[in-house]
Amino acid sequence: MKVLVINSGSSSLKYQLFDMKDESVLAKGIIEEIGTEQAIHRQDNTPPLPPQTGLRILEHKESITHMLAALMDPGNGCIASVREIAAVGHRIAHGGEFFSDSALVDNEVLQAVRRNIELAPLHNPANLKGIEAFRQLLGEETPMVCVFDTAFHQTMPQESYMYPLPRVLYDRHKIRRYGFHGTSHKYVSLRLGEITGRPLQGTRVISCHIGNGASITAIRDGKSVDTSMGMTPLEGLMGTRCGDIDPAIIPFVMAKENLGLGEINSLLNKHSGLAGVSGQGSDLREIIRCADEGHEGARLALNMYVQRIRKYIGSYCAVLNGLDTLIFTDGVGENSDYIRAKVCESLTYLGLELDPELNRSRSPGERKISTPASRVAVHIIPTNEELMIARDTQRLVQQRAASAAVHRSVPM
């Protein structure tokens, strides 16, 4: 089975085509600047191809047509016909309370995604454009699946997801913690079970997805029980966003600086966090370099960044009543031995011992970096959200086929 995974953004289209026989990637790429006459198509092929520039791609349907043509290119493509694509998996930003698992696309599912637009006004509309364009181009006979960033966190108990606000606000507007990066946290927790050969039942895991966006999730028995991001990705850790702040700061700054809602939203999402504190941008590598050279703002930003990660890990140890495994994933989590070491040096009270040499090793891929004596295992597990989407897509398509086969075999 070949599964095409799609992440349809407001002006971009990311894709990967998987052969699920061995979960190999047949093709991947991104089309950027959709809606212009200067669109760019970058294909991550072997051997690599130069990017196509100056493309006139004014809407998502045109970008998908262009992508499918590239996949079928006689010289550099990997399929002879679109009919080789057995199913399409779509990354959807927000499933709200409607979805605790991925879902096969039908009109009812699409209506629920539309109802969640108010929770993800920038992302869900773009995700829907991708689905609608594929339905037009491939027809409704090609099964499609929605995979939601929020679904994994729907197992959180009420005490984790409710805010201490008047209950009527939840009843009317569904104001609550939803969490994000769920597909990533789900992938690494499942992968941990595969690596160790142990069932997830009875395990206490904290997953640290640390990249441009960052979130930490407490996982018990393979299920999310708490997570750092809230109703929006703004809550939680600082990164490109501000993370946790006193809510009263917002109206105070708006009044003092004469800012409107759009301006304060931009300040919190784009000009705070590492960039706001350091004054050196949000590239963590650059901030570490500046801190090493004695830059006070960079040093403070780095200390705050690490401190907040430690605080969430500590609080989730209390939620889980202990910790068996700590996972680091995504760009910073996978690649920054400095951040991993700084975070773990304050976790020795748990009996956690990081092996300095294993932590500093630049070997790619999955690896355990704690010592044999450590009471808490520490793993680096590179995330693979696209593969998780492909697996969910295959699972649901096969389940539907099996159900249909059983139904046909039942005598009427």
N, C-alpha and C positions, 0 to 999 in steps of 0.2 A: 504494500500500500504506500502510495506517495501522498504526503500531507504537506500542504502549503500553509505556512504560518505568516500572518499579516499583523502589522502594527500600523494602523492608519492614523496619522496625526493631522493637525490642521493644515499643514503645508508640506507634509512628508509622507512617504510610504516605505516602511521597512519590511523586508520579506526574507524568509528562508524556506527552501524546499527540502523536505526530509524523505529519505527512503526508509520506511519504518521496519523493513526487513532486518536491517542492522543499525538503524537510527543514524545513518550517515547523512551528512549535509551535501546535497547535490548542487545547490546554488544558494547564494544569499547576496543581498544588496540593499541599497537605499536610493530612493528618488526624492530629491529635495527641491525646494522652491516651487512646489505645485501652485498653480494660479498665476504663473508668469510665463514669459517667453524666454526665460533664462534658466529653466530647470536643469538640474544636474542628476545624472544616473551613475552611481558608483557600484560596480559589481565586484564582489570579493571572489573572483575565480582563480583557478590554478591552471595555467599561469595567469597572473593578474592582468586585467584589461585596463587601459586608460579610461578615466571617466568620460562619459558623454556629456558635453556641455551645450548651452544655448538651445535647449529643447523647448519647443512650444507645447507646454502641458498646462492647460487652463483649469482642469478639474480632475478629481480623483479617478473617474472612469477612464480618462485618457492615460493617466499614469499606470493604471492596471493593464490597459491594452498594450502599452509600451513594455511593461514588465513581462507580460505573457509572450510577446514577440521575442524578447531577449531569451527567455527560457527555451523557446522553440527554434532559435537561430541555428541554421544548419552547421555553422562553423564553431560556435562557442556555446550553444545551448545544451540542454540535458534531457529534453523530452521532445518527442515527435509531434505530440498533439496535446491539447488541453485536457482531453479525455483521460490522460494518464494521471491527472490530479484527482485522486479519489475523494479528497475532502479538504476543506479550508478551515483553519482555526484562527479566530480573530481575538486579539488582545483587547479587552474592554476595561476601561479605567474603573468604573463604578457599577457595582451590582446592587447597591443598597441592601435592604433586608430581603429582597426578592430571591436572591441566589446564594445558596451555601455550597454550590458546586457549579461546575461548568454546565452549559446547557446547549442542546441542539437548537439551531435557529429555526423558529417558526414565527408566525405573526404575533402570537401572544408574547413570546420572548422579546421580540423587537419593540413591542409596545411597552414592556417593562423597562427596557433600556432607555426608551424615550422618557418615561416617567422619572428616571433618575438623572435627567439632564441638569436639573436644578442643583444636584449634588456635585456634578462634574461638568460645568458649563463649557469648559474649554476642550475637554477630551471626549466625552460621550458623543457629541454631534459628529466629530471627525471619525470616530470609530464606526458610527452608523453609516456614514458616507461610504466607507470601505465595504461594508456588508451589502449595501444597496447596489453598489456598482458591480460587485461580484455576482449578485443575483441576476442582474441584467445581462452580464457577459457570459456566465456559465450556465445560467438557468437554475431553477429551483431543484432540479433533480440532483445537482451536486451538493451533498450534505455539507453544512457549515456549522461550526460550533463557536459559541461565545465563551471565553475564558476570562474570568473577572479577577482583577487585582485584589478585590476586597473579600472574595468568597471564603478563602482559607480562615479568615478571622471571624466568621459567623458562628464559630463554636465558643467564642468568649462568653463567660457568664455575665449576668446583668451588672454585677458589682464592678466588672472591668469596663463595660462599654457605656454605662449610663454616666451622664454628667450631673453634678449636684446643682441642677437648675430646676425651676418649677416643672413638674411632671407634664403639665399641659403643653410645654414646648416640644417634648418628645412626641406626645400624642398627635399634635397638629402637624409638626414639621419634621419628625424623625431626626431630631438633633441628638446625636449620640456619637460614640467612637466607632469608626468603621475600620481603620487601619488600611495600609497599602503594602506594596511589595509582597502580597500574599503568595503569588506564584513562585517567587524566589524562595521565600521561607519554606514553602511546601516542598519545593524541589530539594533543597539542601537537607531538610529533615528526613525525607524519604531516602535520599542518597546515603545519609549517615547509617541508616538501617542496612542498606546494601553493603556498605564498606565494612561494617562491624559484624555483619551476619547475625545481628540480634534483633528481635522484634521491638517495635517502638513502644509497645505496652509496658508500662512501668518505668519509662524513662523520663528524665527531667533535662530539657535542652533549652539553651538560650542561643538564638540565632541573631548574629550581628550583620546586617546588610548595610555596609558602609561604602558609599560611593558619592556621586554628586548629590543624590538624595540618600538619606540614611534613616534606617529604622531598626529597632530591636524587638524581638518577639520571644515571649515565654511560651514554651511548647511542652505540654504534658501528654504522655501517651500518644504522641504524634499529632496532637491537636493544639491549635492556638488558644491560650487562655488569657493573654494580655499582650498588648503591643503599643509601641511608643507614639506612632502617628495617630491622629484623632479623627474628627469629622472631615478634616482636610489634611494634606501632608505637612501643613505648617507646624503642627504640634510635635513635640518630641525633641529629637536631637537637633543641634545646630549643624548646618552645612552650608548650602547655598541659601537656605532659609534661616529664620531666627531661632526656630525651635521654641521651647517653653519660655514664656515671659509672663509677667503680671498683666492680666487683661486691662487693668486700669491705666497702664502705660499708653494704650492706644488712643483713647479720647484725650488724654493729657497732651500727647505729642501733636495730635490733630489740632488742638486749640492753640498750642504754643507756636507751631510752625505753619498754621493756617493751611492745613492739608485736607484735601477731599478724600473720599473713600478709595478712589482709584489710586491716588498718590500714596496713601498709607498702605494699601495692599501691595503696591510695587516696592515700597520701602522694606516691608516685612519679608517678601518673597525673593527679592532680587538684590537688595542692597544691605542686607544684614548678615548674620552668621559669620563665617570665616572672613568674608570680604569686608564686612562692616567693622569688625573689631580690629582686623590686622591692617586694613588700608592697603593690602598687597594683593587684592584679588582673592579668588576662591580656590585656586589650584594648590592643593595641600603640599605637593612637592616643593613649590616655590615658597610657601609659608614655612616649611621645615628648614629650607635653605636660609631664609631670612632670619629665622629664629636662631639658627646656629651662628649667624654673623652678628647676633646681638640686637636685632631689631625688636624693640619693646612691644610694639603692637602685634607682631607675628608671634612672639613668645606667649603673650597673653591669650591670643586666639587659640593657639595650640593647647595651652593648659586648660582653657575652658572646654575645648572640644573633647579632650581626653576625660576630663572630670565628669562631663555629662554622660559619656558612655559608661564610665564606672558606676555612676549613680543608678542608671537604669539596670545594669547588670545586678547590682546589689539589691535593688528593690525587687527584681524578678526572682532572685534567689529566695527572698522571703515569700513571694507568691507561690513558688514551687516547693517550698520547704526543703531547699537544698539544690544541688546542681550536679548532674552527671557529666554533661558535655557542653562545651562552649564552642560555637561555630563562628568563624569569620568568613565572610563572602563579599562579593562585588569588588569594584576597583581598588578601593583603599584597603578593605579587609583582606583581600587576596594578595596585595602587592606591597603594602607598607609594613615591613618588619618593625619599624620605629613605633608606629601607632599600636601594633599588637603588643609590643614589649611594654610600652607605657601603660596601656590599659591593664595588663596582667600583673604588673608589679604591685598593684594594690589589692590583688585578689588572693594573696598567699594565705589569708585567714581561712580560705576555703580548702586549703591543702593543695592548691593549684601550683604546679611547678612547670614553668616554661623552659624548654631546652633551648638555650641561646643559639647554638649552632643550627639546629633544625629551623628555628624561627628566621635566622638570617639567610638560610639557603634560598637561592633564587630558582630552584627547580620548579618548573611549572606543574600544575595539576594538583590533585588531592594529596594531602599529607597530614599526618599527625605531628604536632610540634610540642607536645608536652612530654615530660620525662616519664619513664616507666613507673616511678614512685608517686607520680602526681595522682591525687584522689579525684581530680577533675580532668577528663580528657579534653584537649584543645585540638580542634581540627580546622584546617583550611579546606574549604570545599568550593571551588569555582561554581558560581551559579549558572544555570542554563534555563532561563525562562522560556525560550523558544522551544526547547525540547520538551519541557513540561506541558506547554500548550499543545504540541504535536501529540504527546502521549494521551492527554485528556481527549483530544479530538478523535484519535484512533479508538480509545476506550468506548466513547459514547456511540460512535458510528457502528462499532462491532456489537455493542449491546443492543442497538436498535435492530440490526440485521438478525441477531440471534432471536430476539423477541418476535420478529416477523416470521422467522422460520418455524418457531414453535406454534405460533398462531395458525400458520398454514397447515401444520400437521394435525391440528385438532379437528376431528370430523364434525361436520355441521349436522 
